[in-house]
Amino acid sequence: MPLDAWLALAVVIAVFPLMAFTRIGADMILLGAVILLLTLGVIDPQQALAGFSNSGLFTVAFMYVLVASIRETGGIDLIIRYVLGRPRTEGRALLRLLLPVASMSGFLNNTPVVATYIPAVLSWSRRMAFPAHRFLMPLSFASILGGTITLFGTSTNLVVNGMLANRYPELAMGLFDIAWVGVPVAVVGVLYLLLVGHRLLPKRRGADQAFENPREFTIEMEVDRQGPLVDKTVEGAGLRHLQELFLVEIERDGNVVSVVGPGEKLKGGDRLVFAGTSAAAVELQQVRGLRPSHDGESSLEKEFKERRLVEAVVSDQCQFVGQRIREGHFRTLYGAAVLAVCRSGERVAGNLGQIRLQPADVLLLEARPPFIERHRQSRDFLLISQVNGAARPIHEKAWLAWSILIGVIALATFGVLSLLNAAMFGAALAVLTGCCTIGAAKRSLDVQVLLTIAASFGLGSALENSGMAQALASTTLGMADGNPWLLLFVVYAVVALLTALITNNAAAVITFPIVVASAESLGVSPMPFVVAVMFAASASFITPIGYQTNLMVYGPGGYRFGDYLRMGGLLNMLVALVALPLIPLIWPF
């Protein structure tokens, strides 16, 4: 075997642990691997850049814009408002939640669907007196199941179909072709979630419960009108660098100064709100000119137009992961003050400034109104939602945004336009009609996902063109003993395992050339194996890190790592038991 093949294998093997066990973004790891292979001469520039011209990649990008148009016009909120309602039992509540989510996720990227649903479900479950943790993990799983119904359902489906069309143009799939397997998988999965799955979850406290009593993590003091602090700046009064407390806001004459800067001047009667622990109150009592506030209502429970209380779920890509809050200068970068941190359903006690942030931590932040829109698409946060905020107003163009999406689906389904052209036409129409601004369209593009997909093509090309894909295919055939059914099982198991550890797109794209080479060596159709890759890449239920929506609900639901294995392990097996027998019936070997 040539040296290029061994170099390609070594780089690919190195990629997997880096993606699974480091905080470096998948896009950066894969781009670095492609650059290394290009430098070593394993691939040429055309092969390295092939992913950036793939039709599946551009279809994904245009679909992001379509989803943004529905979100910007309040189209998802419209469904939430009319569908959730006021069910009398937990079972009916789950039914009202899971069916629309699974249905929508067949045509919309599930990340914005879940992001929009989480704050609504938290508010709804609180109003209905249902435990929120019984709904959030099923919400994520239902969105994943719904994504298996159509090619639009997940970016993985679109990309794998794009690769298939490039290699075998005659085998390119239609929008609803995978529904023959996807619908049974989704039906069985949703039934499991309704009847069994949610009962396997132990009782958990969510972030909303951990943050419900502001007096547990804030201290309120008042500036003495005759004291020495009047007309002093925050810095000059010694309130900027307290050991265990942060000054987060000043309530003054019915208004509020949020995210207080060091140069803000204090006035007599100002009500100062500090984030920290009650034990740290001793430090404030030693400051001359401050006295305890006797106002019965906490300042954080009042509504002020100048500030927002926001919950933000920390991403595994956040630059502050592993850093202490005080050391990271969080307030300076984001213009938001951390009030409290929730981890695994419990508020993290102790010195707030010394807390080291971890992925999926839920932060209670005080910020100015523009913060939410400014950072909604930030890679540092998986989810940003206003605490107890009213549902976003339903825009009069919601119906138009849905109509454009339905039109795109119709054009692609009946073959009037290709998937790429239909998505491109729909995205352009969404911008031209004002359903989505150009700024919102730019923000909607998940650059990390797109780069991950594009770079994965380079690794796939390295394996294929160096001959390593064929060698690995021969090894795989040996494991399967030349039996196509056994090979199908091996393909599904390997891709499902990789998906639990790294991103589903990378797992699918890198294994694609190996899977196709295995089918060609066996002399059978590649279709059942390609479809198995699609479904295995979506079967990500056993860890919070395998799928972004799983990590999004991890913090707000107060879950622990084992909860995913407890509820998702059986679901993984059910999906395999339904999909594997059906795939060869629809696409024979």
JOVENCOR-V642529 format. One record per pair of residues at least 4 apart in sequence whose ideal C-beta (glycine too) atoms are under 6 Angstrom apart, sorted by the first residue. I is the first residue (numbers start at 0). J is the second residue. Records with the same first field share a line. If there is no record, write none. Layout:
# JOVENCOR-V642529
I = J + J
This chain:
# JOVENCOR-V642529
0 = 4
3 = 41 + 465
4 = 465 + 466 + 467
6 = 39 + 41
7 = 41 + 461 + 462 + 465 + 467
8 = 467
10 = 32 + 35 + 36
11 = 458
14 = 28 + 32
16 = 20
17 = 21 + 28
18 = 25 + 28 + 501
19 = 500 + 501
22 = 320
23 = 27 + 28
24 = 316 + 447
25 = 451 + 502
26 = 447 + 450 + 451
29 = 451 + 454 + 455
30 = 454
32 = 458
33 = 47 + 454 + 457
36 = 41 + 42 + 461
37 = 42 + 47
41 = 461 + 465
42 = 46 + 47 + 460 + 461
46 = 460
47 = 457
49 = 456
50 = 453 + 456
51 = 453
53 = 161
54 = 161 + 419
55 = 157 + 158 + 161
56 = 452 + 453
57 = 419
58 = 157 + 418 + 419 + 422
59 = 154 + 157
60 = 444
61 = 422 + 423 + 426
62 = 422
63 = 443 + 444
64 = 426 + 440 + 443
65 = 404 + 425 + 426 + 429
66 = 107 + 108 + 111
67 = 71 + 435 + 439 + 443
68 = 400 + 429 + 434 + 435
69 = 74 + 400
70 = 75 + 111
71 = 435 + 439
72 = 394 + 396 + 397 + 400 + 434
73 = 77 + 391 + 393 + 394 + 397
74 = 397 + 400 + 401
75 = 115
76 = 390 + 391
77 = 393 + 397
78 = 82 + 99
79 = 83 + 119
82 = 95 + 99
83 = 95 + 123
86 = 91 + 92 + 95
89 = 129
92 = 129
93 = 97 + 193
96 = 134
97 = 101 + 141 + 189 + 192
100 = 141 + 142
101 = 141 + 144 + 145 + 185 + 189
103 = 107 + 112
104 = 109 + 112 + 142 + 145 + 146
105 = 145 + 148 + 149 + 152
106 = 151
107 = 112
109 = 113 + 142 + 146 + 548
110 = 547
112 = 142
113 = 139 + 142 + 548 + 551
114 = 382
116 = 120 + 138
117 = 555
118 = 384
119 = 123
120 = 124 + 134
121 = 131 + 207
124 = 129 + 131 + 134
131 = 205
132 = 203 + 205 + 556 + 557
133 = 197
134 = 138
135 = 552 + 556
136 = 552
137 = 141 + 192 + 197
139 = 548 + 549 + 552
140 = 192 + 540
142 = 548
143 = 537
144 = 185 + 188
145 = 185
146 = 152 + 153 + 537
147 = 152 + 181 + 184 + 537
148 = 152 + 178 + 181 + 182 + 185
149 = 174 + 175
150 = 156 + 157 + 160 + 174
152 = 156
153 = 537
155 = 503 + 504 + 507 + 536
156 = 533
158 = 452
159 = 507 + 532 + 533
160 = 172
162 = 511
163 = 167 + 170 + 529
164 = 168 + 171
172 = 176
174 = 411 + 412
177 = 181
178 = 182
179 = 585
180 = 578 + 581 + 582
183 = 577
184 = 574 + 577 + 578
187 = 573 + 577
190 = 194
191 = 195 + 196 + 570 + 573
192 = 196
196 = 566
199 = 565 + 566
200 = 566
203 = 344 + 557
204 = 208 + 344 + 557
205 = 344 + 555 + 556 + 557
206 = 341 + 361 + 554 + 555
209 = 341 + 346
210 = 339 + 363
213 = 217 + 297 + 299
214 = 297
216 = 339
217 = 272 + 274
218 = 273 + 280
219 = 272 + 292
220 = 271 + 283 + 289 + 292
221 = 270 + 290 + 292
222 = 228 + 265 + 267 + 269
223 = 288 + 290
224 = 267 + 268
226 = 288
227 = 287 + 288
228 = 236 + 265 + 288
229 = 267
230 = 264
231 = 235 + 236 + 265
232 = 262 + 264
233 = 238 + 239 + 259 + 261 + 263
234 = 239 + 261
238 = 246
239 = 261
241 = 282
243 = 275 + 279 + 350
244 = 273 + 275 + 279
245 = 274
246 = 259 + 273
247 = 272 + 274 + 336 + 365
248 = 255 + 257 + 272 + 365
249 = 256 + 259 + 269 + 271
250 = 255 + 270 + 298
251 = 269
255 = 303 + 305 + 306
257 = 305 + 306 + 365 + 367
258 = 334 + 336
259 = 263
265 = 269
270 = 292
272 = 298
274 = 338 + 351
275 = 279 + 351
283 = 289
296 = 300
306 = 365
307 = 366 + 368 + 385
308 = 386
309 = 364 + 366 + 385
310 = 361 + 384 + 386
311 = 362 + 364 + 380 + 383
312 = 361 + 381 + 382 + 554
313 = 317 + 356 + 358 + 360
314 = 379 + 380 + 381
315 = 358
316 = 378
317 = 379
319 = 327 + 356
320 = 356 + 358
321 = 355
322 = 326 + 327
323 = 353 + 355
324 = 329 + 337 + 352 + 354
325 = 352
329 = 337
330 = 336
335 = 364 + 366 + 370
336 = 365
337 = 362
338 = 363 + 365
339 = 346 + 363
340 = 347 + 354 + 360 + 362
341 = 346 + 361
342 = 347 + 360
343 = 559
344 = 557
347 = 354
356 = 360
359 = 550 + 553 + 554
361 = 554
366 = 370
369 = 373
370 = 374
371 = 383
374 = 383
375 = 383
376 = 442
381 = 550 + 551
382 = 551
393 = 397
396 = 434
399 = 432 + 434
400 = 434
403 = 425 + 428 + 429
407 = 421 + 425
408 = 412
410 = 415 + 416 + 421
411 = 418 + 421
416 = 420 + 421
428 = 432
429 = 434 + 435
430 = 435 + 440
435 = 439 + 440
446 = 450
450 = 454
451 = 502 + 504 + 505
452 = 504
455 = 505 + 508 + 509
458 = 509
459 = 508 + 509 + 511 + 512
460 = 464
461 = 465
462 = 467 + 468 + 512
463 = 468 + 512
468 = 512 + 513 + 516
469 = 516
471 = 513
472 = 513 + 516 + 517 + 520
475 = 517
476 = 517 + 520
478 = 489
479 = 485 + 486 + 489
483 = 523 + 588
487 = 527 + 531
490 = 514 + 528 + 531
491 = 531 + 535
494 = 506 + 510 + 532 + 535 + 536
495 = 535 + 538
497 = 501 + 506
498 = 503 + 506 + 536 + 539 + 545
499 = 541 + 542 + 545
501 = 505 + 506
503 = 536
505 = 509
506 = 536
507 = 532 + 536
510 = 514
514 = 528 + 532
515 = 525
518 = 523 + 525 + 528
523 = 588
524 = 588
525 = 529
526 = 586
527 = 582 + 583 + 586
530 = 582 + 586
531 = 535 + 582
534 = 578
538 = 571 + 574
539 = 545 + 546
540 = 567 + 570 + 571
541 = 563 + 564 + 567 + 568 + 571
542 = 563
543 = 549 + 550 + 553 + 563
552 = 556
553 = 558
558 = 562
561 = 565
563 = 567
564 = 568
567 = 571
574 = 578
575 = 579
578 = 582
583 = 587 + 588
